[in-house]
Amino acid sequence: MHDTDVLIVGGGPTGVTLALELAIQGVPFRIIDKDLERSDKSRALGIQPRTLELLNRHGDVQGLVSQGNISGGATFYLYGKKAADVDISDIADDTLFPNILIISQCETERFLDSCLAKHSFAVERGLEARSILQDAEGVTVKISNSDGTEDTIRAKYVIGADGAHSSVRRAATGVTFQGAAYPQDFILCDAHVRNSRVAWDRFSLCMGKGSLAFFPLKDGTCRVVVSRLYPKPDSDLTLEDFQEMIDQLLPDAGQLYNPTWITGFHLHHRGVNSYRDGRLFVAGDAAHIHSPAGAQGMNTGIQDSINLGWKLAKVIRGQRPDSFLDSYDRERRPIGQHLLETSDRMFTWGCSLNPFFVTFRNILFTWALPWFVSSQSRRAGVFKFISEFGISYRDSYIVDTAAGFSGPVKGGDRVPDRKIQKTGKDYYFQKIIAPDTHNLAILSGVGDNTTTKDAMLKAESLFNSTNPDKAKVHLIFSEAVDTHGTPGYTDVKNRLHKDFGCSKPSYIYIRPDGYIEHIGLLSELKQLLTWLN
């Protein structure tokens, strides 16, 4: 029998991301997958801006971005004619990653594997969890090897990142996975394309008699996903099936040739009633599966893992009680439920099989779509959901906002990103936030409210006199402050102060996953110390 603290079952993006989170925390773990090698199919394509920010904590995501295709929005078509263009490239300015990255899941997995290899870890392949039994002290997992041998692993916690048919979820006696299958049949094709006249920095969503999505990829290739009103269930799929729908719904797309993947599939929408059952946890597709509307699935699984990883580390090191892990379900399940509901509505509108509803929808969209996208505030609302910048844990019991703080950013919110400087060198705020521990940012305030450097150093000293999380402290000064000889950063154009709403001296206590645990005026720093103790 082999012992470890955490066993991760499933070596996809969700599982490897959790492995990365545990690796930087120094928590012993193993990660297994029953497949001997990764799939060479493109599968999930979209990486949302918030996911890019969070993965940038583990490596240079710009290298991954350079391998894909940046999408600055979407173009809607009705019966082959352009109805509206949704431009999101001008929405977000508090991030290094304002756009969606369209890239094969193969490349995403290669990036994650390379990040994990830097910590001298890798997915153990050809190992399948056959039996999972938990007790009060831990979990016993019997695994089989591809060569027929068997072994036993004893872990404190087991996480199921093993997809829709999760063995970990089935072993969790208190977890249900309720939902249903969608009636639509879908066909998918990855192929090369010639003579295309569509914008390569947009993906196209097309409606008419059926629906079609067209995603430009790197090097003149594309993905086409089709839902047909009148499918041909008994015939083999050919490239002509896709070209026929393109000619009807997106003639500007051009001609497909040399396909690399053609398949048909059905979709489901299901979610668990709890992300935790004792010492067993589920994440990603093991916890929620849904339509691909909005390109949220893989991103949500990755962020499940980022939420869970640091919490496991705190509990295993004895810095938090076991009940602290309940916050994973409390924070992430509402996100998954909202995603299921929202993607279901989007899917129903876009892919209905009811010909009467399709006619009504298309007539409505003829005038409604141009009106909707003409407003930046409406486009910003959609982008906030799609980008996952809107995810917040304000309702969580492990975050708080100090009394007297009235800024727009609260405990539980994402930390915005802005350029800062130190000794003339440019940095970005999120990049100095350490992913392996908590971080405390102390902001000087601006204008007449600016505090002195001595006051900030005194606040830092007061905090460090306790500092139970061994948080790293960052001093952020407004542009008016002379920072020479001070171990701090200058807030370029005071934009970080503005984003946080910190015109007065303030503090922001940041969790390892990049969300705010506590925020308040610097004069109320003792509220943070009381919170931590």
N, C-alpha and C positions, 0 to 999 in steps of 0.2 A: 504494500500500500504506500502511495506517495502523498505527502501532505503539502498543501498550499493554502494561502489565505483566500484567494479568489479564483474560481474556475469560470472562464468565459466559454460558453458553448456557441460556436458560430464565428467564422472568420471573415465575414463581410465588412462593409464600411462601419456598421454599428459596433460590431465586436472589436475591430482593430482600433477604433477611436477610444473605446473603453480601455483597451490594453495600453494605449498611449497615455491616457489620464492616470492610470495606475503606475505606469513606468516612471513618469515624472514625479510621482509622489513616493516612489521607493517601496511600493507595496508588492509583496510576492504574489505572483499569479501565473496561471497557464491559460492559453487560448487554443482550443481545438476546433477542427472542422472535419466533417466526414468526407468531403470531396478531396481527391488527391491533388487537384490543381484548380486554379481559378478558371472561370468561364472566359472565353474570348469574345463573347457577345457584348454589345455596347450597353444594353439594359438602361439603368437610370442615367439621364442626360444632364439635368439641371442642377447646378450648385448655386444656392441662393447667397446673396451678399452677406447675411449674418453668419452663415456656415463658413464662408471664406474667411471672415474675421476670426472666427474661433479656431479654425485649422491653422491660421497664421501664427498661432501660439506655439505650434509644434515644428514649423519649418517655413521655408520661403514659399508661400503660396503663389507668389508672382510667377515662379517657374511653372507651376501647374496651369495658371491662367494663360501663359504664353502658348500652351499646347492646345488650348480650346478656342472657342469662338465666343466673343463677347456679344451679348444680346442687350440692346438698349430699349427693347420694348416688343410690342406685338402689332401685327396688322390683321384686321378682320376683313373677311371677304364674304359676300352674299351672292350666291349663284355665279361665282367667278369674277365679280366686280368688287373693287375695293370699297369698303364701307366706312372704315375708320382706322386711324393709325394711333396707337397708344405709345407715346414717347415717355420713358421713365428715366432717361439719361440725365435729366436736369432736376430730379427730385431730391436725392440725398447728397449733402455736401459734408456730412460729419463722419465720413468713412473713406478708407482707401479703396473700397470695393462697392461702387455705386450701382453696378450692373450684374445681371445674371450670367453665369458662365455655363455655356453649353459644351459639354465634353463627355466622352464615353466613360462609363463606370470603370472600364478597364484602366484608364489613366488615373482616375481617382484612387482606385485600389493600389496602383503602383506607387503613387505618392504616399499613401498611408503606410504601406509596407516599408518604404524607404525610411520614413520617419521612425517607425518602430525598430527597424534594424539599427538605428543609431544608438538605441538603448540595449542592443544585443539581444533582442527578442524577435520571435517570428511565430506565425501561426503553425501549430503542429497539425499536419494534414493526414488524412486517412484514419482519423480517430473519431468514433461515433459513440455518443452517450447512450447506453442501452438501458440503464437502470439508475434512477435518481431518488434517493431516500434521505429525507432530512429528519433530524432529531433536535433536541434542545441545545446540543453542543456544536453541531455542524451538519454537513451533507456528505453522504457517501455516494459516489458516482462510479458505476462499473462501465468501463469503456471497452470497445472492441477495435482492434487494429485491422487494417486492410489485409494483412497477411493471416488473419484468423486468430491471432493471439488476443488475450484479454488482460485487462489490468484494472486496478481500483485507485481512485483518487479521493482523498478526504480533504474537503475545503470548508472554510468558515462560511462562505457565501458562494452561490452559483447564480450566474446571470445568463439568461436565455436570450441570445442575439441570433437565434437560429431560424428566423423566418416564420412564415405563416403556419407551418406545420411543426412548430416548436416542441421538442421533447421536454424542455424545461417547463413550458406552460402546461403541458399535459400532466406533468408530475406535481404541479401545484394544485392541491385539492380544492383550494378556495377560490380559484380563478376560473372565470367563464370567458368565452370568446364569442360574443353574440353579434349577429348581423346576417347578411344574406348576399347572394350573388346578383349582379346586375344582369338583366336579360340580354343586353346587347352582345353581339359578337364583334370582335375587333381583329383587324389584320395590321401587321407592322412590316415595314421594309426599310432596311438600310441599304443605300445604293449610291452610285455616282450619278451626277446630273450634268447635262450639257444644255447650252442655250438658255440658261435661266435668267429671268429679268426681275426676280424678286430681290429686295434689299437683303444683303447677307448679314446685316446686323439686327435683323428682326426675325422672329418666328411668326408663322402665319396660321391663323385659325379660321377655318372656312366652313360655312354652313350653306345648305341648300337641300337637295334630296340626299340626306346623309350628312356626315361631317368629316372633316379632314384636318389634320395638323401637320405642318411642314416645318421641320427644324433644320436650318443650315448647319452643317458641321465643318470641320477643318478640311482643307485640301479638296474642295469641290465635291464633297459627299453630303448626304442629307438623310434624315429620317422622315418617313411618312407613316402616319397612323391614321387608319380609316375606320369609321363606323358606318356600315351600310344599312339602309332601310330595308333592302331586300337581298340578304346574303345568299350565297350559293353553298350550302353546307356540305354537299357531297362532292364538290370539285376541288382539285388540288390548286393551291394558290400559285399564281404566276405573276411576273412583273407587269403583265398587261392589265391585271386586276387593279393595280395601283395607278398605272398610267391612265386608265379609263376614268378613274375618279379625279385625278389631277386635271385632266382635260375638261371635266365638268366644273370643278370647284376652284381650281387654281391654275388656269392655263399659262400664266406667266412663269410658273415653276420650271418649265422646260421638259426635257425628255430624260427619263430614267434609263440607266444602263448598268451593267456589271454589278448586280446586287451582291451584298455580302451576308445578308440575313433576311429571310422571309419567314414569317410565322403568324399563326392565329392564336388568339387567347381570349379568355373571359376575365372579368374583374369582379372583385368582392369588396364589400365594405363591412368591416368587423372591428370591434374593440373589446378589450378586457375590462372587467369590473374592478380590477386592482392591479397595479404594477408590482405589488409585493405580496408574497405568501410566506411569512416566516423568514427563512434564509434563502428563499428563491425569489429572483427578480426577472422581469421581462423588459425588453427594450426593442425599439424598431418594429419591424414587421411581426415580431412575436407578440407585440402589444397592440398594434393597430395596422390594418391594411385598408386601403381606400382607392378611389379613382386617382389617376395621375394628374387630374386637373389642378393646375397651380404648381406642379413640380415640387411637391412638399415631402414626399415619402422618405427618401434617403436622408434628406436634410433633417427631418424630425427625428429619425433614428440616431443620427450622429449627435444631435443636441440632447437626446435622452441620455446618451453615454456621458457627455460632458457634464450634465447635471449630477449624474450618479457617482462618477469616479471620485471626486474630492470628498464626497460624503462617506463613501466606503473607507477612504484613507483615514478620515477623522475618527471614525468608530473603531477601526482596527487598531489604531495607535492609542486608543483609550482617551481621546480628547473630546469625544462626544458619546452619549449613551446610545445603545442600540436603537432606541425609539427615534433618534435623529434621522434614521434612514426612512422613516415614514414620510418625511418631507419630499422624498423622491416621487412618491405617488401623489401627494398633495399638490406638488408643483407641475408635474409633467402630464398627469392624466387629464386635467382640464384642457391642456394644450392639444392633446390627442383627440379629445372629444370634440372640441371646436373645429379642429381640422377635418374630422369625419363629417360633421354637419355641413361645413362650408364647402368642402370639395364635392359632397353629394349634391348640394344645390347647384353648383357650377356644372357638374356633370349632367344633371337632369336637364338643365336648360340647353346645354350644348349638344347632347347626344340622345335626345328623346326619340323613341320609335313611333310615337303617335303622329300620324300624318297631319291631323288637324292641329295639334299643338305646334308642329314644325312650321306649318303655314303661318299660324298666328305669331310665333316667335320671329320668323324672318321678316314679317311685315313690321312688327314692333321694332326690331333692331335697325331697320332701314333709317328711321329717324332718331331712335333713342341712342344708338351708339355714337354718332357724331356729336350729339348734345353732351353725352356723358364725358367723353374724352376731351372736350373743349375746355374743361375746368381743371386747372392744376391741382386744386384741393381735392377733387374727386379722384384724379389719377394718383395723388399722393396717398389717399386712403387705401386704394387697391395695392399700391406698392408697399405700404406698411405691412400688409398681410402677406403678400407674395414673398417679399424679401426676408421675412421673419424678424425684421427690426422691431415689429410691434409686440413681440413676445415679452411679457412681463410677469413677474411673480409677486406683484403688490399685495395680493391676498394671502400670501404665505405667512405662516406663523414664525418663520425664522428670518424675516426681514422687518425693518421698521424705519420710520422717519421721525427725527427728533422734533419735539414740540417747538414751534416758532419758525420752522423752516417752510418757506412758501414757494420754492423754486418749482419749475415744471417737471423735474426729474425727481423721482421718489425711490424709497427703498423697494427693491425688487425689479427696478428698471435696468435696461441695458446701459452700459457705459459708452457714451459717445466717443468719437475719435477726432483728434485735432493735432495739427502740427505744433510742436513745442521745440525749444532750443536750449542748448547747454554749451557754453563756451564757443558759441558761433556755429555749432553743429546741429543739423536738423534731426529731430526724432519725431515719432508719433506716440501719442499718449498710450494707446492700447498696447504698443510694442514694449513699453517699459513696465507694464503690469505683469508681474510674474505669475505663471500659470500653476506653480507648485505650492503656493501659499496665498494667504490673504494679503491685501495691499491697502495702505492708508494714504490717501492723497489729501494734503493740506493746501488749500487755496488762499491766497493772500487777500482776495477782494480787489475791487477796482476803484479808481477815482478817489474821492474823499474818504471812502470806506476802507482803503488799503491799510492793512496792519503792518507792523514793523517786522523786519527779519528776526529780531530778538524774540518777538512774541511768537513767531512761528516755530523757532527753535525751542522755545520754552514749552510750547504745546507738544512738539515731538518728544521732548524729554519726559513730559508727564505721561504721554501714551506709552512710551517704552518702559516706564517703571512697572507696568503690568504686562501688556502685550502677550496675552495667553496663546494667541495663534502664531506668534513669531512673525507677524506681518512685516512686510517691507514698507518703509515710509518714503513718500515722494513729496517734496516741497515744490509747489507750482506758484510762481510769482507773476503778477500782471506786468505788462510791458513797461510801466513807469518805474518799476523797481530796479535799482542797480544790483544785479546778482553777483557781481565780481567777488570772488572769494567765498561764495555761499554754495553749499552742496544742493543746488536746486535747479529748476528749469524755468524758462520764460514762456508764458502763454502767448503765442504769436497772435497779434491783433485781439487778444483777450477773448478769443472765441470759445475756449473751453469754459471760462467763467460764465459766458453768456448761455452756453448750452445747458450747464448745470443750474443756472439761475443763481449763481453765487456772486452777486455784486458785493456782498459783505464777506468777511473772512469765514471760510467754511471747511468742513471735512467731508470726505467720502470714503467709506469703508467698503472695500470691493472684495467679493468672493473670488476664489480661484477660477470660477467659470465665467467671469467677466460681467457679473450682475451685482448690483449694489445691495449690500446687506444693511447698511445704516448710513444715513446722511443727515447733516445738520449744520447749524452755525457753529463756528469755532468756539464761541463763548459758551456753547452747551456741550463741549467735548466730554464733560463728566457723564452726560446721558449715554454716550457710547461706552464709556468705561463701566457704567452700571449695567448696561446691556450685555457686555462681554462677561461680566462676572456673575 
